[in-house]
Amino acid sequence: MKKLIFLAVVAFGVYLLWGNVKTKQEDGHVNFSVDKSGVEQKIQSTGSKISGEAKSVEKKFEK
């Protein structure tokens, strides 16, 4: 069970970073940067999707 939770956390982290990581090579060094606003937007959109789905499921159980 712990492995499944760990895998879910890692997968969500990869999902958030996907497309928001930029690499730049200077003087033989590779620099990574993360677009924080892009990650925040993904978090907000994912949170609103989950919230909407939770409300939908809650209404189904109330009936």
N, C-alpha and C positions, 0 to 999 in steps of 0.2 A: 504494500500500500504506500509506503514511504517513497519507493521508486517511482510510482505512478504520479504522486504529487510533485516530486522533483522534476519529472519529465514534463508535466503540465506547466510548471513555472518556467522552465527553460524554453519550452515551445512558445509561450506567450511573450517572453523576452525577445526571442528571435523574430516573432511576428511584429513587435513594436519597432525593432531596429531595421527591419527589412525595408530597404529603399531610403533610409534616413542616414546611412553611414557613407561618408565620403572619404576617399583616400587621396593622398597627394604625396608624390615622391620628390624629395629635395636632398641633394648632396648624398645620395645613397641611403637615406633614411626614409622610411615610410611613415607618414603621419595619418592618423585616423581622426575624423571629427564627426560628431553626431549633430544632426539638425534637431535641436530641442523643440522647436515649434512644431515640426512635423510629428515628433513622437507625442507631444501633448495633444495634437489634433486627433491622432489615432486613438489615444486613450479616451478622449472625450467621445468620439464617435462609437467606439466599442462599448463604453459605459452606457451611452444612451440606447444602443441596440439591446444590450443585456437588460437594462431597466424596462424597456418596452416589452421584451419577451417575458420578463418576470411578471409584469402587470397583466399581460395577456393570459398567462398560465393561471395567475391568481384569480382572475375573473372566471375562468373555466371551472375552477374548483369551488367557487362560491355558488354556482348554479345548482 
